Amino acid sequence: MAIPWVVVGLGNPGAEYAGTRHNVGHLVVDELATRAGGAWKAHRSGRALAVEGRLGGSPGERVVLAKSRSYMNESGGPVAALLSFYKAGPDRLIVVHDELDLPYGDLRVKFGGGDNGHNGLKSLRRSLGTGDFYRVRLGIGRPPGRQDPAAWVLKPFSAAERRDVAVHVQRGADAVESLATVGLAITQGRFNS
């Protein structure tokens, strides 16, 4: 059987974080789970929730959608366990995460790179020993004034942002689906605005 794509939406567990900027990765994999027709279940590998399914039409690409059950800064261990369970290398990993350095609503797809101060990416790089995996980066913008970026990412989307967040989440899910089915170059041409 073909090795699946492991698609991880970064975020923090718990209702208090559900509507925050830092959890936009969770929103995208929730949308993908709906598209795949699956329900979140505790995964056998340990500290993650997962949905196994297919994306991209018939027969589609085999995917494992995942959300770590640990906090953002500890997500590397659960993701490494998932990759090991499916015998998948980092080249079969797509990470969906918030990006301070992109304006709200912008999206970029890339392979590899640093962590840019993002605690979830730091944890992944530490656990995987590499940053060479695919990333779907959803812009949340920088905080206004002198507000601490760490506090900004944990705040809920503003009323104005909430009007558009569903559109951005759909676009993020479309980018993941494109990446899994047609590859990086075509996906970057379609989505890197």
C-alpha positions as CSV (number, residue, x, y, z in Angstrom):
1,M,0.0,0.0,0.0
2,A,1.3,3.5,-0.9
3,I,2.7,5.6,2.0
4,P,0.1,8.2,2.9
5,W,0.5,11.9,3.1
6,V,0.5,12.9,6.8
7,V,-1.2,16.3,7.0
8,V,-0.8,18.0,10.4
9,G,-2.6,21.1,11.5
10,L,-0.6,22.9,14.2
11,G,-2.5,24.3,17.2
12,N,-3.2,24.0,20.9
13,P,-5.8,21.6,22.3
14,G,-8.8,22.7,24.3
15,A,-11.8,24.9,23.8
16,E,-10.0,28.1,25.1
17,Y,-7.7,28.0,22.1
18,A,-10.1,26.9,19.4
19,G,-10.8,30.3,17.9
20,T,-7.3,31.7,18.2
21,R,-4.9,32.7,15.4
22,H,-2.4,30.1,16.5
23,N,-5.0,27.4,15.8
24,V,-5.7,28.1,12.1
25,G,-3.9,24.9,11.2
26,H,-6.5,23.0,13.2
27,L,-9.3,24.8,11.3
28,V,-7.8,23.7,8.0
29,V,-7.5,20.0,8.9
30,D,-11.0,20.1,10.3
31,E,-12.2,21.2,6.9
32,L,-10.1,18.5,5.2
33,A,-11.6,15.9,7.6
34,T,-15.1,17.0,6.5
35,R,-14.1,16.7,2.8
36,A,-12.6,13.2,3.5
37,G,-15.8,12.2,5.3
38,G,-14.0,11.2,8.5
39,A,-14.4,11.7,12.2
40,W,-11.6,12.5,14.6
41,K,-10.4,9.6,16.7
42,A,-7.5,9.0,19.1
43,H,-4.7,7.5,17.0
44,R,-2.9,4.3,17.9
45,S,0.5,6.0,17.8
46,G,-0.3,7.9,20.9
47,R,-0.7,11.7,21.4
48,A,-2.7,12.7,18.3
49,L,-6.2,12.8,16.9
50,A,-6.4,11.5,13.3
51,V,-8.7,10.9,10.4
52,E,-7.6,8.5,7.6
53,G,-9.1,9.0,4.2
54,R,-8.6,10.2,0.7
55,L,-8.5,13.6,-0.9
56,G,-8.6,14.9,-4.5
57,G,-11.4,13.0,-6.2
58,S,-11.6,9.3,-7.1
59,P,-9.6,7.3,-6.1
60,G,-7.8,10.3,-4.5
61,E,-4.6,10.5,-2.5
62,R,-4.4,8.5,0.7
63,V,-4.0,10.9,3.6
64,V,-3.8,10.9,7.4
65,L,-5.0,14.2,8.8
66,A,-3.8,14.9,12.3
67,K,-3.9,17.2,15.3
68,S,-1.5,16.8,18.2
69,R,-3.1,16.4,21.6
70,S,-0.2,18.2,23.1
71,Y,0.5,21.9,23.1
72,M,2.0,23.7,20.1
73,N,5.6,23.7,21.5
74,E,5.5,19.9,22.1
75,S,4.0,18.9,18.8
76,G,7.2,17.4,17.4
77,G,6.9,14.1,19.4
78,P,3.4,13.2,18.3
79,V,4.2,14.1,14.7
80,A,7.4,12.0,14.7
81,A,5.3,9.1,16.2
82,L,2.8,9.4,13.3
83,L,5.5,9.4,10.7
84,S,7.1,6.3,12.2
85,F,3.7,4.5,12.5
86,Y,3.1,5.0,8.7
87,K,6.7,4.5,7.7
88,A,6.6,7.9,6.1
89,G,9.6,10.3,5.8
90,P,9.4,14.0,6.3
91,D,9.0,14.3,2.5
92,R,5.4,12.9,3.0
93,L,4.6,15.5,5.7
94,I,2.5,18.6,5.1
95,V,2.3,21.0,8.0
96,V,-0.4,23.7,8.1
97,H,0.4,26.6,10.4
98,D,-0.1,30.3,11.2
99,E,2.4,32.8,9.9
100,L,3.0,36.1,11.6
101,D,5.1,37.4,8.7
102,L,2.3,37.1,6.1
103,P,-0.6,39.6,6.1
104,Y,-3.9,38.2,7.3
105,G,-5.5,36.1,4.6
106,D,-2.3,35.6,2.5
107,L,-1.1,32.0,1.9
108,R,2.2,30.5,0.9
109,V,3.2,26.9,0.1
110,K,6.8,25.9,0.4
111,F,9.2,23.0,1.1
112,G,11.8,23.3,3.9
113,G,13.0,26.4,5.7
114,G,13.6,27.5,9.2
115,D,11.2,27.9,12.1
116,N,11.1,31.8,12.1
117,G,10.4,31.7,15.9
118,H,7.4,29.5,15.5
119,N,7.3,27.1,18.5
120,G,5.5,24.4,16.7
121,L,8.0,24.4,13.9
122,K,10.9,24.4,16.4
123,S,9.5,21.4,18.1
124,L,9.0,19.6,14.7
125,R,12.6,20.4,13.6
126,R,13.9,19.1,17.0
127,S,12.0,15.9,16.8
128,L,12.4,15.1,13.1
129,G,16.0,16.3,12.9
130,T,15.1,18.3,9.8
131,G,13.0,21.2,8.5
132,D,12.6,19.5,5.1
133,F,8.9,19.0,5.0
134,Y,6.1,20.8,3.2
135,R,4.4,23.8,4.7
136,V,1.1,25.5,4.1
137,R,1.5,28.9,5.8
138,L,-1.6,30.9,6.6
139,G,-1.0,34.6,7.2
140,I,-2.3,36.0,10.5
141,G,-0.4,39.3,10.3
142,R,1.8,41.1,12.9
143,P,0.3,42.5,16.1
144,P,-0.6,46.2,16.1
145,G,1.7,48.6,17.9
146,R,4.0,47.0,20.5
147,Q,1.8,44.1,21.4
148,D,3.8,40.9,22.2
149,P,3.6,38.5,19.2
150,A,3.2,35.5,21.7
151,A,0.1,37.1,23.2
152,W,-1.2,38.1,19.7
153,V,-1.2,34.5,18.3
154,L,-3.3,33.3,21.3
155,K,-6.0,35.9,20.8
156,P,-9.2,35.1,19.0
157,F,-9.7,36.5,15.5
158,S,-11.2,40.0,15.4
159,A,-14.8,40.5,14.4
160,A,-13.6,41.7,11.0
161,E,-11.3,38.8,10.5
162,R,-14.0,36.3,11.5
163,R,-16.1,37.4,8.5
164,D,-13.3,36.1,6.2
165,V,-11.7,33.2,8.2
166,A,-13.9,30.5,6.6
167,V,-12.7,31.6,3.1
168,H,-9.1,31.5,4.2
169,V,-9.6,28.1,5.8
170,Q,-11.2,26.8,2.5
171,R,-8.3,28.2,0.5
172,G,-5.8,26.5,2.9
173,A,-7.6,23.2,2.5
174,D,-7.6,23.6,-1.3
175,A,-3.8,24.2,-1.2
176,V,-3.2,21.0,0.9
177,E,-5.3,19.0,-1.5
178,S,-3.4,20.5,-4.5
179,L,-0.1,19.8,-2.9
180,A,-1.0,16.1,-2.2
181,T,-2.4,15.5,-5.7
182,V,-0.4,17.7,-8.2
183,G,2.8,18.6,-6.4
184,L,4.7,21.7,-5.2
185,A,5.4,23.6,-8.4
186,I,1.8,23.7,-9.6
187,T,0.4,24.4,-6.2
188,Q,2.8,27.3,-5.7
189,G,1.7,28.7,-9.0
190,R,-1.9,28.5,-8.0
191,F,-1.7,29.7,-4.4
192,N,1.4,31.7,-3.6
193,S,-0.2,35.2,-4.0
